[in-house]
Amino acid sequence: MNAMHDAGKTGDLIVNIADAYPHELGTGTTVKLLRYSEETGDWVLWVEMQPGATFAPHWHLGHGQYFVTKGELIYDVGSAPAGTYGYEPIGSRHAEARCEQPTEYLFMGHGAVAFTDEAGAVRFILNHEFLRDLSLGADQANVSKAAA
């Protein structure tokens, strides 16, 4: 592994996935923060989910895009197996996202995602500030459905 990169760097950025530090965000879910922008609120994650890993109910306050490279992401709007590109517009709400096999994908967030409990109350906001704080070593909320 090479020297760790600065995910909040402005200007041109080239990142090798091996240089991104893994952060556990919930049981079976690990992310590598590739980039976040204080200017635009955009962020990019490499996501690895183990069988049984889930995301709690959430809604997209900004749009998101992803590309699955391994496994299958399953959620209320359908299934995204390896080789699938997905787009989630502003306002998209998901009761759950999960996987049943080891799954890896690149996620590009363009704004915040609000994670809620089962009653719909906001538990926390995943945005560029959340990810900045994560990169600085701050403890962060658990994204799994079990934590909701």
C-alpha positions as CSV (number, residue, x, y, z in Angstrom):
1,M,0.0,0.0,0.0
2,N,1.2,3.5,-0.8
3,A,0.8,6.6,1.4
4,M,-2.8,7.4,2.3
5,H,-4.5,10.1,0.1
6,D,-6.3,13.2,1.1
7,A,-10.0,12.6,0.1
8,G,-10.8,16.3,0.6
9,K,-8.1,17.6,-1.7
10,T,-9.2,20.2,-4.2
11,G,-8.1,20.1,-7.8
12,D,-7.0,17.1,-9.7
13,L,-7.1,13.8,-7.8
14,I,-5.9,10.3,-8.7
15,V,-6.5,7.6,-6.1
16,N,-5.5,4.0,-6.0
17,I,-8.1,2.0,-4.1
18,A,-5.3,0.4,-2.1
19,D,-4.5,3.9,-0.7
20,A,-8.0,4.5,0.7
21,Y,-8.5,3.6,4.4
22,P,-11.4,1.2,5.1
23,H,-14.1,2.4,7.5
24,E,-16.8,0.1,8.9
25,L,-20.1,1.8,8.8
26,G,-22.3,-1.0,10.0
27,T,-22.3,-4.7,10.5
28,G,-20.8,-6.2,7.3
29,T,-20.4,-2.8,5.5
30,T,-17.0,-1.2,4.8
31,V,-16.4,1.9,2.8
32,K,-13.3,3.5,1.4
33,L,-13.6,7.2,1.0
34,L,-12.2,8.2,-2.3
35,R,-13.3,11.8,-2.4
36,Y,-15.5,14.4,-0.8
37,S,-15.9,18.1,-1.8
38,E,-16.5,20.9,0.6
39,E,-17.3,23.1,-2.5
40,T,-20.0,20.9,-4.1
41,G,-21.1,18.4,-1.5
42,D,-20.2,15.5,-3.8
43,W,-18.5,12.4,-2.5
44,V,-17.3,9.0,-3.8
45,L,-17.2,5.8,-1.9
46,W,-16.0,2.3,-2.7
47,V,-18.5,0.1,-0.8
48,E,-17.9,-3.6,0.2
49,M,-20.8,-5.5,1.8
50,Q,-20.8,-8.9,3.3
51,P,-23.7,-11.4,3.0
52,G,-26.6,-10.2,5.2
53,A,-25.3,-6.5,5.3
54,T,-28.1,-3.9,5.1
55,F,-28.7,-0.2,4.8
56,A,-31.4,1.3,7.1
57,P,-34.3,3.2,5.5
58,H,-33.1,6.3,3.9
59,W,-33.9,9.0,1.3
60,H,-31.7,10.9,-1.1
61,L,-31.6,14.6,-0.6
62,G,-29.2,14.8,-3.6
63,H,-29.0,12.3,-6.5
64,G,-26.7,9.3,-6.4
65,Q,-25.2,6.9,-8.9
66,Y,-23.5,3.6,-8.5
67,F,-21.9,0.8,-10.5
68,V,-21.8,-2.8,-9.1
69,T,-18.6,-4.7,-9.9
70,K,-19.2,-7.8,-7.8
71,G,-22.2,-9.6,-6.2
72,E,-25.6,-8.1,-6.2
73,L,-27.3,-5.1,-4.4
74,I,-30.9,-5.8,-3.7
75,Y,-33.4,-3.1,-2.7
76,D,-37.0,-2.1,-3.0
77,V,-36.7,-0.9,-6.6
78,G,-35.1,-4.0,-7.9
79,S,-31.9,-6.0,-8.1
80,A,-28.5,-4.7,-9.3
81,P,-26.1,-7.6,-10.1
82,A,-22.5,-7.2,-11.1
83,G,-22.2,-5.0,-14.2
84,T,-25.2,-2.8,-13.3
85,Y,-25.3,1.0,-13.3
86,G,-27.9,2.6,-11.1
87,Y,-29.3,6.1,-10.7
88,E,-31.2,7.4,-7.7
89,P,-32.8,10.8,-8.2
90,I,-33.3,13.4,-5.5
91,G,-36.2,12.4,-3.3
92,S,-35.7,8.6,-3.8
93,R,-36.7,6.7,-0.7
94,H,-35.6,3.2,0.1
95,A,-37.0,1.0,2.9
96,E,-33.9,-1.1,2.8
97,A,-30.9,-2.1,0.7
98,R,-29.1,-5.4,1.3
99,C,-26.9,-8.1,-0.2
100,E,-26.9,-11.9,0.1
101,Q,-23.4,-12.4,-1.3
102,P,-20.2,-10.5,-1.1
103,T,-20.9,-7.3,-3.0
104,E,-18.7,-4.4,-4.2
105,Y,-19.7,-1.2,-5.9
106,L,-18.6,2.4,-6.6
107,F,-21.1,5.0,-5.2
108,M,-21.1,8.6,-6.3
109,G,-23.2,10.9,-4.0
110,H,-24.2,14.3,-5.1
111,G,-25.5,15.7,-1.8
112,A,-26.9,14.2,1.4
113,V,-28.6,11.0,2.3
114,A,-30.9,11.0,5.3
115,F,-31.0,7.7,7.3
116,T,-34.1,7.2,9.3
117,D,-35.6,4.9,11.9
118,E,-38.6,2.7,11.1
119,A,-41.0,5.6,12.1
120,G,-39.3,7.9,9.6
121,A,-37.5,10.1,12.1
122,V,-34.0,11.2,10.8
123,R,-31.2,9.3,12.7
124,F,-28.3,11.0,10.9
125,I,-27.3,12.6,7.6
126,L,-24.6,11.1,5.5
127,N,-23.0,13.9,3.5
128,H,-19.5,15.4,2.8
129,E,-19.2,16.6,6.4
130,F,-20.0,13.2,7.8
131,L,-17.4,11.7,5.5
132,R,-14.8,14.4,6.3
133,D,-15.3,13.7,10.0
134,L,-15.0,10.0,9.3
135,S,-11.7,10.6,7.5
136,L,-10.4,12.5,10.5
137,G,-11.2,9.5,12.8
138,A,-14.5,10.6,14.3
139,D,-16.9,7.8,15.3
140,Q,-19.9,7.7,12.9
141,A,-23.4,6.3,12.9
142,N,-24.2,2.7,12.0
143,V,-25.9,2.6,8.5
144,S,-27.3,-0.9,9.0
145,K,-31.0,-1.6,9.3
146,A,-30.5,-3.4,12.6
147,A,-29.2,-0.2,14.1
148,A,-32.4,1.7,13.1
